[in-house]
């Protein structure tokens, strides 16, 4: 399924949402590189959290993307491409901007606030595909299940209402709770934000839908054991996409930005990233 992204002139401008407080709360946590393969396996709860893949059990083996059901608008590498051709398709020959981000990372919020509209303007002009690669590993760092719940919600939007994906992503980034509040936003608030961004209420209601999901855990003898836990519908894809980032990148800083596969060392200077992308487009003639 592919849909046209919302035109730049129609996208609502976002207002500050406690960015300074959030940056102070997690400045160190989000700037320090975190090995993704080590995150997400040590959540407590024998009964399962009924949110994440494996229910928060210890020693969960991350699934491969090829073995899970992906949102309709996702690519094979765990991203959501957004191009002039639509949400869910990469423009042939486009300059590709990969954005690896966790919805609970204040620096990801800062990136979104600084560049989202400008990048979408470049997408609208043609020649640029932005691939959003949502990660959910800060739950293990800050506690709770907020990152997983938000990425699962984004996956449902990408699956059933992809024309609203960009607006929902930006709205949730703007509403990001402080990292010292491990509960994060309640599910009802996540759904309300999505509906206000245009997602049909019936889709938002399924953000909390669950299903029994088989998974594997490592055993003391070095083998694996299969179990089943209740998790959110796209929790397996969330886990697989997060694990894929660990395979794709030597280490991940959030956000991690690539332009045609080359990491961008510093995007904080206003306009520096969009200038870089525009120059890459111009170089292709």
BALUM-837569 format. One record per residue (C-alpha): x, z, y; residue in one letter. Coordinates in Angstrom, 1 decimal, padded with zeros to 4 digits. Example, Ala and Ser with C-alpha at 12.3 -4.5 7.8 and 13.67 -1.06 7.14 Angstrom:
BEGIN
+--------+--------+--------+--------+
:   east :     up :  north : residu :
+--------+--------+--------+--------+
:  012.3 :  007.8 : -004.5 :      a :
:  013.7 :  007.1 : -001.1 :      s :
+--------+--------+--------+--------+
This chain:
BEGIN
+--------+--------+--------+--------+
:   east :     up :  north : residu :
+--------+--------+--------+--------+
:  000.0 :  000.0 :  000.0 :      x :
:  001.3 : -000.9 :  003.4 :      x :
: -000.2 : -000.2 :  006.8 :      x :
:  000.7 : -000.8 :  010.4 :      x :
:  002.4 :  002.2 :  012.1 :      x :
:  000.6 :  003.6 :  015.2 :      x :
:  001.6 :  001.6 :  018.3 :      x :
:  004.1 :  003.5 :  020.5 :      x :
:  001.7 :  003.6 :  023.5 :      x :
: -001.0 :  005.2 :  021.4 :      x :
:  001.2 :  008.0 :  020.0 :      x :
:  000.6 :  011.3 :  021.7 :      x :
:  003.5 :  013.0 :  023.4 :      x :
:  004.5 :  016.3 :  021.9 :      x :
:  004.9 :  019.5 :  023.8 :      x :
:  007.7 :  022.1 :  023.2 :      x :
:  006.7 :  024.5 :  020.3 :      x :
:  009.1 :  027.5 :  020.5 :      x :
:  012.1 :  025.2 :  020.0 :      x :
:  014.6 :  027.6 :  021.7 :      x :
:  013.5 :  030.6 :  019.6 :      x :
:  013.6 :  028.6 :  016.4 :      x :
:  017.1 :  027.2 :  017.2 :      x :
:  018.4 :  030.7 :  017.8 :      x :
:  016.8 :  031.9 :  014.5 :      x :
:  018.4 :  029.2 :  012.3 :      x :
:  021.3 :  027.7 :  014.3 :      x :
:  023.9 :  028.7 :  011.7 :      x :
:  021.7 :  028.0 :  008.7 :      x :
:  020.8 :  024.5 :  009.7 :      x :
:  024.3 :  023.4 :  010.9 :      x :
:  026.1 :  024.6 :  007.8 :      x :
:  026.1 :  022.0 :  005.0 :      x :
:  024.0 :  023.2 :  002.1 :      x :
:  024.6 :  021.9 : -001.4 :      x :
:  021.1 :  020.7 : -002.4 :      x :
:  021.7 :  021.0 : -006.1 :      x :
:  022.1 :  024.7 : -005.7 :      x :
:  018.8 :  025.2 : -003.9 :      x :
:  015.4 :  025.7 : -005.2 :      x :
:  016.1 :  027.1 : -008.6 :      x :
:  016.2 :  030.9 : -007.9 :      x :
:  012.7 :  031.6 : -006.5 :      x :
:  011.0 :  034.7 : -008.0 :      x :
:  007.8 :  035.0 : -009.9 :      x :
:  007.1 :  034.9 : -013.7 :      x :
:  003.5 :  033.8 : -013.0 :      x :
:  004.7 :  030.9 : -010.8 :      x :
:  004.1 :  030.3 : -007.2 :      x :
:  001.6 :  027.6 : -008.0 :      x :
:  003.2 :  025.4 : -005.3 :      x :
:  006.6 :  024.2 : -006.3 :      x :
:  007.8 :  022.2 : -009.3 :      x :
:  008.4 :  024.7 : -012.1 :      x :
:  006.4 :  027.4 : -010.3 :      x :
:  009.5 :  029.0 : -008.8 :      x :
:  011.1 :  029.8 : -012.2 :      x :
:  014.9 :  030.2 : -012.6 :      x :
:  017.0 :  027.5 : -014.0 :      x :
:  014.6 :  024.6 : -013.3 :      x :
:  016.1 :  021.2 : -014.1 :      x :
:  015.3 :  018.8 : -011.3 :      x :
:  013.4 :  015.8 : -012.4 :      x :
:  014.5 :  012.2 : -011.7 :      x :
:  012.6 :  010.0 : -009.4 :      x :
:  012.0 :  007.5 : -012.1 :      x :
:  010.2 :  010.2 : -014.1 :      x :
:  007.7 :  011.4 : -011.5 :      x :
:  004.7 :  009.9 : -009.7 :      x :
:  005.6 :  008.9 : -006.2 :      x :
:  003.3 :  008.4 : -003.2 :      x :
:  002.1 :  004.9 : -002.8 :      x :
:  004.2 :  004.4 :  000.4 :      x :
:  007.5 :  005.8 : -001.0 :      x :
:  010.5 :  003.7 : -002.0 :      x :
:  012.5 :  004.1 : -005.2 :      x :
:  015.0 :  006.4 : -003.5 :      x :
:  012.6 :  009.1 : -002.4 :      x :
:  012.0 :  007.9 :  001.2 :      x :
:  009.1 :  006.7 :  003.3 :      x :
:  010.1 :  003.4 :  005.0 :      x :
:  008.5 :  002.6 :  008.3 :      x :
:  008.9 : -000.9 :  009.8 :      x :
:  007.2 : -003.4 :  012.0 :      x :
:  005.6 : -004.7 :  008.8 :      x :
:  004.0 : -001.3 :  008.1 :      x :
:  004.4 :  002.2 :  006.6 :      x :
:  005.6 :  001.9 :  003.1 :      x :
:  007.6 : -001.3 :  003.4 :      x :
:  011.2 : -002.0 :  004.6 :      x :
:  011.6 : -005.1 :  006.8 :      x :
:  013.8 : -007.7 :  005.1 :      x :
:  017.1 : -007.9 :  006.9 :      x :
:  016.3 : -004.9 :  009.1 :      x :
:  018.8 : -002.3 :  010.4 :      x :
:  018.0 :  000.8 :  008.3 :      x :
:  018.0 :  004.2 :  009.8 :      x :
:  017.8 :  006.9 :  007.2 :      x :
:  016.6 :  010.3 :  008.4 :      x :
:  017.1 :  013.2 :  005.9 :      x :
:  015.2 :  016.2 :  007.2 :      x :
:  013.6 :  019.4 :  006.1 :      x :
:  010.3 :  020.3 :  007.9 :      x :
:  011.5 :  023.9 :  008.4 :      x :
:  014.8 :  023.0 :  010.1 :      x :
:  014.9 :  023.6 :  013.9 :      x :
:  017.6 :  021.0 :  014.3 :      x :
:  015.3 :  018.5 :  012.6 :      x :
:  012.6 :  019.5 :  015.0 :      x :
:  015.0 :  018.9 :  017.9 :      x :
:  016.0 :  015.5 :  016.5 :      x :
:  012.3 :  014.5 :  016.1 :      x :
:  011.5 :  015.7 :  019.7 :      x :
:  014.5 :  013.7 :  021.1 :      x :
:  014.2 :  010.5 :  019.1 :      x :
:  010.9 :  009.9 :  017.4 :      x :
:  009.2 :  007.9 :  020.1 :      x :
:  012.4 :  005.9 :  020.9 :      x :
:  012.9 :  005.0 :  017.2 :      x :
:  009.3 :  004.0 :  016.8 :      x :
:  009.6 :  001.8 :  019.8 :      x :
:  012.6 :  000.0 :  018.1 :      x :
:  010.5 : -000.3 :  015.0 :      x :
:  007.6 : -001.8 :  017.0 :      x :
:  010.0 : -004.4 :  018.5 :      x :
:  011.2 : -005.5 :  015.0 :      x :
:  014.5 : -005.5 :  013.2 :      x :
:  014.6 : -001.8 :  012.5 :      x :
:  013.3 :  000.2 :  009.5 :      x :
:  013.3 :  004.0 :  009.7 :      x :
:  013.3 :  005.6 :  006.3 :      x :
:  012.1 :  009.2 :  006.5 :      x :
:  013.6 :  011.2 :  003.6 :      x :
:  011.7 :  014.5 :  003.4 :      x :
:  013.6 :  017.4 :  001.8 :      x :
:  012.4 :  020.8 :  000.7 :      x :
:  015.3 :  023.0 :  000.0 :      x :
:  015.1 :  025.6 :  002.9 :      x :
:  012.5 :  027.6 :  001.0 :      x :
:  015.4 :  028.9 : -001.2 :      x :
:  017.3 :  029.8 :  002.0 :      x :
:  014.6 :  031.4 :  004.1 :      x :
:  012.1 :  032.5 :  001.4 :      x :
:  008.5 :  031.4 :  000.8 :      x :
:  007.2 :  027.9 :  000.0 :      x :
:  006.7 :  026.4 :  003.4 :      x :
:  009.0 :  023.4 :  003.1 :      x :
:  007.6 :  022.4 : -000.2 :      x :
:  004.0 :  022.8 :  001.0 :      x :
:  004.6 :  020.6 :  004.1 :      x :
:  006.5 :  017.9 :  002.1 :      x :
:  003.7 :  017.8 : -000.5 :      x :
:  001.2 :  017.4 :  002.4 :      x :
:  003.3 :  014.5 :  003.8 :      x :
:  003.5 :  012.9 :  000.4 :      x :
: -000.3 :  013.0 :  000.1 :      x :
: -000.6 :  011.4 :  003.5 :      x :
:  001.9 :  008.8 :  002.4 :      x :
: -000.2 :  008.2 : -000.7 :      x :
: -003.7 :  008.2 :  000.7 :      x :
: -003.5 :  007.8 :  004.5 :      x :
: -000.1 :  006.2 :  005.3 :      x :
: -001.3 :  004.8 :  008.6 :      x :
: -001.3 :  008.4 :  009.9 :      x :
:  002.1 :  009.4 :  008.4 :      x :
:  004.1 :  009.1 :  011.5 :      x :
:  001.7 :  011.1 :  013.7 :      x :
:  001.3 :  013.8 :  011.0 :      x :
:  005.1 :  014.1 :  010.6 :      x :
:  005.6 :  014.5 :  014.4 :      x :
:  002.7 :  017.0 :  014.7 :      x :
:  004.0 :  019.2 :  011.9 :      x :
:  007.6 :  019.1 :  013.4 :      x :
:  006.2 :  020.1 :  016.8 :      x :
:  004.3 :  023.0 :  015.2 :      x :
:  007.2 :  024.2 :  013.1 :      x :
:  007.2 :  028.0 :  012.7 :      x :
:  010.2 :  030.2 :  013.2 :      x :
:  012.5 :  030.5 :  010.2 :      x :
:  012.3 :  034.3 :  010.3 :      x :
:  008.7 :  034.1 :  009.3 :      x :
:  009.0 :  033.2 :  005.6 :      x :
:  005.3 :  032.7 :  005.1 :      x :
:  005.4 :  029.7 :  007.5 :      x :
:  002.1 :  028.1 :  008.6 :      x :
: -000.9 :  028.7 :  006.3 :      x :
: -002.3 :  025.8 :  004.3 :      x :
: -005.4 :  025.8 :  006.5 :      x :
: -003.2 :  025.2 :  009.6 :      x :
: -001.2 :  022.4 :  008.0 :      x :
: -004.5 :  020.7 :  007.1 :      x :
: -005.9 :  021.2 :  010.6 :      x :
: -002.9 :  019.7 :  012.2 :      x :
: -003.1 :  016.7 :  009.9 :      x :
: -006.8 :  016.2 :  010.6 :      x :
: -006.2 :  016.3 :  014.3 :      x :
: -003.5 :  013.6 :  013.8 :      x :
: -006.2 :  011.4 :  012.2 :      x :
: -006.0 :  012.2 :  008.5 :      x :
: -009.5 :  012.2 :  006.9 :      x :
: -010.6 :  015.7 :  006.0 :      x :
: -011.0 :  014.7 :  002.4 :      x :
: -007.3 :  013.9 :  002.2 :      x :
: -006.3 :  017.1 :  003.9 :      x :
: -008.4 :  019.1 :  001.5 :      x :
: -006.2 :  017.9 : -001.3 :      x :
: -003.0 :  019.3 :  000.2 :      x :
: -003.7 :  022.4 : -001.9 :      x :
: -004.8 :  020.6 : -005.1 :      x :
: -002.8 :  021.7 : -008.2 :      x :
: -002.3 :  020.4 : -011.7 :      x :
: -000.4 :  021.6 : -014.8 :      x :
:  003.1 :  020.1 : -014.7 :      x :
:  005.6 :  020.1 : -017.6 :      x :
:  009.2 :  020.9 : -016.6 :      x :
:  012.5 :  022.0 : -018.2 :      x :
:  014.7 :  025.0 : -017.6 :      x :
:  018.2 :  025.6 : -018.8 :      x :
:  018.8 :  028.1 : -021.6 :      x :
:  021.7 :  030.5 : -022.1 :      x :
:  023.0 :  028.4 : -024.9 :      x :
:  023.4 :  025.4 : -022.6 :      x :
:  020.3 :  023.5 : -023.8 :      x :
:  016.9 :  023.1 : -022.1 :      x :
:  013.5 :  024.4 : -022.8 :      x :
:  010.2 :  022.7 : -021.9 :      x :
:  007.5 :  024.7 : -020.1 :      x :
:  004.4 :  024.1 : -018.1 :      x :
:  003.5 :  025.5 : -014.7 :      x :
:  000.8 :  024.9 : -012.2 :      x :
:  002.1 :  023.1 : -009.1 :      x :
:  001.0 :  021.0 : -006.1 :      x :
:  000.2 :  017.4 : -006.9 :      x :
:  003.3 :  015.9 : -005.5 :      x :
:  005.6 :  018.9 : -006.2 :      x :
:  007.5 :  016.9 : -008.9 :      x :
:  008.2 :  014.1 : -006.4 :      x :
:  009.2 :  016.7 : -003.8 :      x :
:  011.8 :  018.2 : -006.2 :      x :
:  013.0 :  014.8 : -007.3 :      x :
:  013.4 :  013.4 : -003.8 :      x :
:  015.3 :  016.6 : -002.7 :      x :
:  017.6 :  016.3 : -005.8 :      x :
:  018.1 :  012.6 : -005.1 :      x :
:  019.6 :  013.5 : -001.7 :      x :
:  022.2 :  015.6 : -003.4 :      x :
:  023.1 :  012.6 : -005.6 :      x :
:  023.2 :  010.2 : -002.6 :      x :
:  025.3 :  012.3 : -000.2 :      x :
:  028.4 :  014.4 : -000.8 :      x :
:  026.8 :  017.1 :  001.3 :      x :
:  023.7 :  017.3 :  003.5 :      x :
:  023.5 :  018.6 :  007.0 :      x :
:  020.0 :  018.8 :  008.4 :      x :
:  019.2 :  016.4 :  009.8 :      x :
:  021.5 :  013.8 :  008.3 :      x :
:  021.2 :  010.4 :  009.9 :      x :
:  022.6 :  007.2 :  008.5 :      x :
:  022.6 :  003.8 :  010.2 :      x :
:  023.0 :  001.0 :  007.6 :      x :
:  024.4 :  003.6 :  005.3 :      x :
:  027.0 :  005.0 :  007.8 :      x :
:  026.6 :  008.6 :  008.8 :      x :
:  026.0 :  009.3 :  012.5 :      x :
:  028.4 :  012.1 :  013.4 :      x :
:  026.7 :  013.2 :  016.6 :      x :
:  023.3 :  012.2 :  017.8 :      x :
:  022.8 :  015.0 :  020.3 :      x :
:  023.9 :  013.0 :  023.4 :      x :
:  020.6 :  011.6 :  024.8 :      x :
:  020.2 :  008.0 :  023.9 :      x :
:  023.3 :  007.7 :  021.8 :      x :
:  021.5 :  007.1 :  018.5 :      x :
:  019.1 :  004.5 :  019.9 :      x :
:  022.0 :  002.7 :  021.7 :      x :
:  023.8 :  002.6 :  018.3 :      x :
:  020.8 :  001.2 :  016.5 :      x :
:  020.0 : -001.4 :  019.3 :      x :
:  023.7 : -002.5 :  019.2 :      x :
:  023.4 : -003.0 :  015.4 :      x :
:  020.3 : -005.1 :  015.8 :      x :
:  021.9 : -007.2 :  018.5 :      x :
:  025.0 : -007.7 :  016.3 :      x :
:  022.8 : -009.4 :  013.7 :      x :
:  021.6 : -011.9 :  016.2 :      x :
+--------+--------+--------+--------+
